Amino acid sequence: MLNMKVAQLHFMILSVIMTKLVMETKAIISNSEAKDFSLYPVKNLEASLSASSSQASVVAVRCTNCIVVVSMSPQDQSCNLTLANLFENKRVVGTETSSQQKEEAEEEENDGDYERNLVPILFRGPIGTKIRESRGVDVSKTSRIMHLLQETSGLTLFTTGFASDVQHLVRFAAAHISENEHIYGGSVIDAKGVMQDALVPRVASATMVGGSRPFGVQIMAISTNPSFQMVTLDPSGNVRYWYGAGTVIGKESHRIRKYLVEILKEEKISAQDLPKSWKTALGVCIRSLLKTAEESQNMRKTPKDEIFGELDALVIFDQELRKKKGYPCAVVDEKTMLQTFEKCYRLCSSR
């Protein structure tokens, strides 16, 4: 008899508590002044998602022996988001004589397709390149979007979103790789490895800690050793593995992916029938970005030079080509970028 009365008392207490919780929940939902109320289970996720996709876009397309990645981002340094390029220094070099120019032209003519149009990246860290201008000035450019983490696997990170968050996560991943190499003697870490062991736990943990916000970053990790891998990560900690011909992250990613699929079908490119030339993949990336810009930003009213200035391109080699050339990746030079851009621009404008 006593046990029954105790059970009834417990039931009454639980009923009162549940009723109070339901009433408080209804009050929060119906309160028009509760501006921070979110349908997402993760607090402040909307702001992080918006930041991660508000500025830069990154498109990757596979070839038979490499992966081509093109980024598009404004160069306004006043914002706190990832920028396409940061001009760090200018070094004035001596004016070249006509005989030197002739010798270099002959060397370029004898070199292969990769050597003529690509600037090698030899060291890990933010991707940088030097552009030789006609007036004898070398301009060093360093990207906040592209980061080479390991030479042996061609592991490269591409990031969009808050610059401070990007710097933290890139350094976190680089430290993980350095520690792994020190302990295991230079072992190869691929895109899946750096995501599963370092970045996914770090990003996911930020969504579960009270008083903090999720990282406002989207990440694409690419490696080519031992096989092609493309992995993406969003602010919620959700990771995706891409086995097709290409993928996209960042601003207008859904629209860019739609056009990318259309262009790949038009060019008859698939995971089973990849392009042999990196220039073909470069054109596909640029066309998908231009078609998106035309639809979402009214490209016809945007100066062509401004659009071109937002583009950077990187070619990541597979294991065989990397051993042959002696470096893991290379930046597409400005002359080749301009030629491909002009061709794609005319093609988009004519349709």
KEMI-486274 format. One record per atom (N, C-alpha, C, O): x, y, z. Coordinates in steps of 0.02 Angstrom, whole numbers, plus 50000, padded with zeros to 5 digits. Layout:
XYZ...
END
This chain:
500424994050000500005000050000500445006350000500305011149964500975006150041501425011850044501785012949978501875018549956501995007349947502335007849882501885010949829502125014749787501245009349831500775012049782500705019649791500695023349742500665021949854500605029149866501235032849844501195038449817501815029749856502445032949834502475033449758502695038549731502245028249723502245028349650501765033649624501925037149576501175034349656500705039549635500995046549645500895050949604501355047449701501665053949714502195055549661502235061249637502595050549644503105051649592502785053449526503035057749490502245050049510501895051349446501625058549444501665061949393501345060749501501075067549504501625072749496501535077749462502195071549527502765076249522503005076649450503135082149424503085070849417503305070649348502815074149302503015077649255502175073349315501655076549274501705084149279501655087749229501815086549340501875093849350502485096549313502455101749281503045092949319503665095049285503585095149210503785100049177503285089849181503185089549109502725095049085502845098049032502185096349123501725101649104502065108449103501955112449058502495109649153502855115949156503335116649098503405122149069503675111249079504145111449023503785112848958504025116748917503205109648948502815110648887502595117948882502625120948828502365120648938502125127648938502695132448923502605137348887503285131248951503855135548939504075135148866504265140248836504055129148837504245128348766503765132048721503975135448674503115131448735502625135048695502715142548701502615146248653502895144848760502995152048770503585154548730503565160048703504115150548726504705152548688504535152948614504725157748580504185147848588504015147648517503555153348498503625156248444503075154848542502585159948526502835167048539502525171848517503395167648574503665174248590504005177248529504515174648505503715182548504503995185648443504655189048456505015190548409504815190448519505435193948534506015189148545506575191348557505895182648540506435177748549506805176948484506705171948448507235181748467507575181848402508115176548396508295174648341508375174148452508905169148449508645162048448509035157248452507985161348444507715154548441507875151348374507795154648322508095145148373508315141748312508005134948307507915131448356507835133048246507585126348234508155121248229508035115248230508785123748223509365119248221509525116748291509475120548339509735110448297509925107948363510575110948388510715110848448510985113748341511625116848360511525124348365511285127548319511715127248422511625134448433512095138448388512675136648379511825143948360512205148448318512455145348253512925147848222512155139848231512385136548171512235140648109512635140748062511665144248108511485148148049512015153348032512205154047974512265156848083512775161948072513415158948044513735161748000513615153148070514225149848046514145147347975514605147847935513555144647959513425142347891513445148247842513725147647787513155153847862513145159747819513855162247807514035163947750514255162547859514945165047852515365160447809515785162747770515245153947814515655149147777515505149347702515915146847662514935152147683514755152047612514575159047586514185159647538514855164247616514665171047596515165174447551515005179747523515755171647541516255175347504516575171247448516465172847389516945166047463517325162347413516965156147390516555153247425517135154047329516895147747300517495143747275517975146547250517455137147283517995132747262517695126947222517235123547245517965125747161517725120447117518315115847101518855118147085518195109247106518715104347090518455099447037517885097147041518875097946988518705093146935519295088446925519865090646921519155082046921519665076946913519865076046840519465076946795520505074346829520765072146764521045065146773521005062246827521335062446720521605055646724522225055346769522345050246802522615060746771523235060646810523315066646857523865067946881522775070346869522815076046914522115078346934521615075846908522085083146979521455086446998521565093946991522055096647017521105097346957521145104546947520655107946995520065105946998520885112847032520475116547080520505123947063521045126747055519925127147058519875134347044519495137647100518955135347119519765143047127519425146947178519225153647150519575156447107518665156347174518415162947153518225166747216517775164747253518565172447228518445176247289518645183447278519145184847246518245188247304518445195247301519105196547335519295192847381519455201747313520115203247342520085209047391520605211947407519485210747416519405216147464519695213947531519435209347562520235217147553520575215147614520255218147677520495216947732519715222047669519405225147727518955220347765518775221647823518765214747734518315209947767518715204947808519325204547802518355201047849518665196147892518565189047866518595184247903518455188547800518345182047769518935180247726519365184447711518965173947705519515171647664519525175447598519015176447567520125177647578520215181447516520585177147466520945172547484520495178847403520825175047350521585175847354521945170947354521825181947359522535183247359522705188847408522295193247419523295188447436523565194047475524245195747445524705191647446524315201747418524945203747388525415205547445525305210447481525935201647454526375202447512526985206747497527155211047537527315205647441527905209547428528025210047354527785205947315528415215147336528615216147267529375216547264529685220147303529675212847218530395212847212530565214947141530385211647093530925220447135531105222947069531715219047045532215218647080531665216146985532225212446957532485216346897532165220846872533085214446876533385217846819532995216846755532675211746745533015221946712532665221446648532995216246605533605216346597532615211846576532885206446536533075208946467532735213146437533615206346441533825208046374533425204146324533115199146341533435206346262533045202946210533315195946197532925191546181533965194846205534255188246195534025183446249533885177546235533975185946312533725181646366533005179746354532805174046365532605184646332531905183146317531845178046262531415173646265532265178546212532245173746156532425166746180532105161946159532945166246223533145159646249532585156546290532455150546284532255160546332531715157946373531135155746330530805150746344530995159546278530445157746232530595151046198530145146946190531235150046179531425143646148531365137946197531155132446179531555139146261531495133946312530775132046323530615126146330530335137046326529625135746337529335131846279528905127546288529575133246219529325129746160529505122346161529135118146137530095120846190530335113946192530055110146252530055103946252529815113646302529535110246361528855107246347528535108946297528635102846392527975099746385527425104446405527545110146425526805102046398526215106146413526205108346485526025113946500526415103846532526395105546602526925110846618526785115546657527515110246590528065114746607527925121946584528115126646619527615122746526527525129446498527025133546536527095139646540526515130446564525945134146590525845133746665525365136346692526305130346701526205129346772526805131746812527385131046790526665134646870527185136946916527235131946974526765131247012527805128346981527855123147033527785125747104528015131247119527455121847147527415123147218527855117947253527715111947250528385120247286528895115747313528835114647388529075109547414528515119347424528515118947497527795119047523527355121947493527695115847581527045115847612526895122447645527335126347662526235123747654526015130047681525505133347635525265130047588525345139647646524885143147600525175143247529525765144547519524755141847480524975141547411525165148547388524765153247394525755149347361525985155747335526295154947267526495149447248526325160347230526625160147163526915166947148526725171947177527385167147102527685173347079527495174447006527605170146964527225180346992527025181946924527515186946896527615192346924527825185246840528305189746809527925194546764527595192546716527975200846779527645206046740528105208646686528715207746689527815211846635528195214146578528695219646596529195220546561528585223246651529025228546672529585226146718529935230146749529675219646723530225216946763530095216746837530565217546876529465215746858529295215546929528985208746945528525206546911529245205446996528955199147020528495200747078528715203647128527865198847073527385200047126527225193447161526995188647129527355193047226527225187047265526515187147291526305191947324526135181847277525445181247299525375175247344525625169847329525045176147400524915170647446524165169947458523835174847474523905164047449523185162947455523005160947526523375157247559522425163347550522145161047613521685155047602521465152047651521555153347540521075148047525521435141347514521165136147534522025141447484522375135247465522975134147512523375138647523523025127947539523555126347586523825119347571523445114447574524465118747554524785112247545525025109747613525415113047646524785103747633524955101047699525485095547697525875094847744525505091647642526005086247638526185085047565525755084247522526835084947552527065084247483526985077147456526805076247398527115072147499527115065247475526425062847453526375058747407525905065247485525225063147467524865068347424524305067147400525175074247415524835079647380524245082347420523795085447391524245081147485523685083247527523635090847529524105094147550523075093447507522955100647504522275102347533521785098747520522245107647572521605110047600521385116347563521795120647546520735116747550520425122647521519875124847568519435120847585519895131247589519455133547642519085139847623519345144047585518475140547648518095146747641517785148447708517635143947748517685154947722517365156947784517775161947824518175165747795517695161847890518045166447934518795165247931519025159547938519185170547919519905169847912520225167147975520675162947972520005169548033520295167248096520155159848108520595156148131519555157648092519385150548099519795146248051520025140848069519875148747990520265145247940520985144247965521265138847961521285149647990521975149248014522035144148070522515140348073521555144148116521585139448172521545132248148521955128048168521065130748105520975123848082521535121448038521735115648041521805125847996522365123847953522975122347996523325117447985523105126648046523665125348091523565118948132524035115248145522945117748151522785111648189522925105448146523225100648170522705105648083522835100048037523575099248023523835093648021523925104848013524645104547999525025101648059525495097748050524825103548120525145100848180525015093348186525465089548206524415091148169524255083948171524705080048123524965074748140524795082748063525205079448013525935079348034526275074248027526175084948061526875085348084527005080348140527515076948141526535079948187526605075148242526595067948217526985063848240526145066548170526105059848142526755057948106526995052348112527025062648068527655061348032528225060248081528665056048069528235063948136528775063248185528735056448220529245053248233528125054348236528045048048273528145041948228528475037148247527845042248167527845036448124528335036948066528315032848020528765041848067529305042148018529085044047948529255040547900528705049447941528525051847874527985047947839527995047447778527525045147877526985041447846526525045947805526455051847820526225043147752525785046847708525105047547739524815042747764524835053647739524165055047765523745057647708523915062547675523185054347694522755056347639522195060747664522155062447723521745062747618521195067247635520725064247687520515067647733520565057847679520125054547727520455054347796520115055347847521105053147799521455052647862521455059147901521305059147961521605064647867521635071047902520945073347924520865076747974520435071447885519755073247905519525069147966519295071948015519605062547962519345058248015519735059048080519435058748134520385059948076520795059948136520895066948166521055067448226520805072248127520955078848152520375083748144520115086248194520165085148083519705090648071518985089148093518665093448124518725083348077518035081748096517945081848172517465084948195518365078548212518275079048285518325086148311517965088048357518775090148282518865097048306518255101248289518015104948332518015100848228517435104848207516805102548243516405106648265516705095948248516105093348281516085095148355515555096448383516675095248388516685096748460516465103948473516175105348526516585108548425516385115548435515625116348434515365121348460515265111548406514545111948404514215109248467513615109948476514605106348511514335102948570514535106248636514355103748689514895111748632515135115048692514725121348704514645125448660514455121948764514065127848780514485134148783515065133948805514195139748762514555146048763515015147248704515355152348701515035142648656515455143448597515015143248535514415141848539515305144548477514945144248414515305139248368515905138048377514955136448320515285132148272515785136048229515715142148222516275132748202516755135948158516395138148094516035134148063516495144448074516185146948013516615145447953516845150047919516715139047939517185136947887516905130947849516595126547878517015130847784516935124847743517615122847717518015127047697517745116247717518405113747700518345108247647517905103947651518785108647597518855103247548519565100547554520045104347546519635094147568520295090947571520385086547510519955082547494520965087247477521105083347416521795080147424522275083347444521835073747406522475070347403522475065647343521945063647319523075063947319523135059747258523565053647270523695049847223523785052547331524195046647347523905043147408523845046347460523725036847403523835032247347523315032747291523415029947237522755036147304522235036847253521915043747259522035047347308521515045547208521165051947210520645051947266520235047347271520655057147308520155057847361519945065147366520365069647367519285066247368519005072947379518495072347436518005068847430518625075947491518215075647551518035082747571518465087147571517405083947590517185090647611516895090347682516655085247704516935096147716516715096747785516355103447793516605108547770515765103447828515405109647839515415111447913515655107547953515165117347933515205119548003514875115048053515045115148112514395110948032514055106448079514465100148094514275096248137515035099348059515435093348068515245087748021515495082148027514795089147974514585084147926515115083347872515305088147840515345077247861515865075747812515575071747754515145067447764515805073347693515575069847633516165067647590516665071247584516105061747562516615059047518516355059147446515805056747433516745062047401516525062947332516925058347286517535058647283516565054147250516885049247206516755050647132516955046747089516405056247117516255057947048516815061847015517395061447036516645065646963517145069346925517325075946958517835078846940516925078447006517085084847037516615086447094516135082847107516765092047128516335094347182516455101847195516895104847164516065104747241516065112047253515965113347327515625109547362516275118747352516115121347419516075129047415516295132047366515785132047467515785139247473515165142747446514625139747445515245148847425514705153147403514355150247342514685148147294513685150247343513275147947287513455140747266513435139047207513645136647315513875129947298513345125647264513505121747219512715126447285512185122447254512085124447181511985120147138512105130947167512015133247099512615131347055512535129346998513215132147083513815130247045513815122747030513995120746975513605118747080513585111547068513095109747013513215105046975512535113347010512055112046957512355113246888512285109146843512695118946880513015120446816513605115846803513735114046745513965113946855514525109346846514285102646818514595099846773513735100146844513455093846819513235094646746513345090146706512925100346729512705101446661513295101646612513275098646559513825105146632514415105646588514775098946582515005097246527514815095146636515135088546633514755083946586515055080146548514085084246588513685080346541513785082646470513835078646424513805089246461513915092146394514585090046365514635088546305515095089846407515765087846385515865080246388516405077746371515355076646409515385069346414515935067046461516325062546446515975070446519516465068746570516125065446628515605067746652516405059946652516145056346710516715053246748517295053646727516565050046804517085046846843517415041146805517995039346818517055038246757517325032846716517655035346652518015031646619517535041646634517805044546573518055051646588517725056546570518635052046620518915058446642519305061746586519575058246542519355068446586519755071746534520495070246543520735069446599520855069946488521575068546491521985074846502522535074546530521725080546482522085086846488521825090946547521225091546556522285093846586522085098046642521765104546617521375107646653521935106546556521635112646529520885111746516520505116546523520675105746498519965104346490519605105146557519075108246560519895102246609519585102846676519585110146699519115112346732520115113846684520145120946702519575124746669519255128846702519445123446606518895126746572518215125046602517775129346607518125118746622517495116646653517385120446718516835122746732517905121046759517845124646823517665131946811517205134446843518015135246766517895142346755517205143546725516865148246744516995139246680516325140046650515775139346702515285143146701515845134646748515325133846799515295139946845514755141846866515865142946860515885148946901515585154946863515215158846892515755155646799515495161246760514745160846750514395165946754514485154846738513765154046729513395155646794512845158446792513695153846850513385155646915513405163146926512925166046949513975166246911514035173446920513545177146876513275182346895513435174646816512965177846770512255177646796511875182346786512085172246830511405171446856511295175146922510775178246932511795174846967511685177447035511945184547045511695188047089512425186747005512725193247017512705197846955513015203146955512335195846904512275199846843512975201446815513205207146816513295196246789513985196746767514085201946712514625204946708513585203146672513665207946616513815215046641514105218946604513615216646703513745223346730514385223446772514585228746796514705217646780515325217346818515915217646770515935213946721516405222046781516985222546737517335215846730517425212146778517525214246668517845207846655518495207146694518655201646719518875212546699519505212246736519395210546810519805207146841518845213146837518695211746907518535204446918518745201446968518155201546872517985194346877518625190146871518725185546911519045191846822519665188046813520115188546874520455183646892520135194446906520565195346964520365191247024520755190547071519755188447023519515184447080519695177047073519565173147119520005175047017520125168047003520845165947019521315169647005520925160047047521575156647055521465149247039520925146547050521985146047013521915139046994522535135047015523095137447010522415128947037522945124447060522855117647028522285115147023523405114447007523395107646980523775103147027524365104247040523435097947053523745093147100523875086647062523405083647036524505084447059524705078847019524585072147056524585071947117524495066847016524455060147046525155057747064525645061147052525195051747092525825049247118526355048447064526935050347074526165045747007526645044646952526915051146925527525051846915526475055946911526685062346884527085066346935527555069946916526915065646999527275069147051528005066647055528465070747063528105060147051528785057447052529185059646991529785060846996528855060046934529195061946872529405069246874529945071046851528975073646902529105080746901529495083246962529865088146958529415079747019529785081647078529435086547124529725088747173528815088147110528415092547154527685090447151527465087747100527295091647206526625088847211526075092547173525575089547153526165099047163525645103047131525945109247100526525110747110525535112847062525775118847028525195123547016524625121447006525345130047017524845135147003524835136646929525355136946897524245137446901524175139246830524405146546822524185150846859524845147846773525115154546765524575159346739524065157146712524705165746747524205170846731524035171046657523465172246638524525169846613524405170046541523915164546521523445165846483524025158446546523575152946530522885154046560522375152546529522865156646621522225158146652521835163246611521225162446601522175168346587521835173546547521565170746482521015172346461521965166546449521745163546386521125159146397520645159546358521145155046448520575150646463519965154746484519405153146465520085159946524519535164246547519195167746488518585167846485519585170446443519305173946384518875169146343518335170946320519125163146334518755158146295518095156346330517575156146297518115155146394517515153346432517025159246436516415158346434517305165246442516885171246447516495172246383515895173646385516825171546325516485172146261515955166846253515415168046226516125160746275515655155146269515035156346311514485154846289515115158846372514535160146416514135166146390513525166046395514465171146363514115177146340513725175946277513235179546263513915170946238513585169646174512955165546182512575164746134512825163046243512245158746254511695162346292511175159446306
END
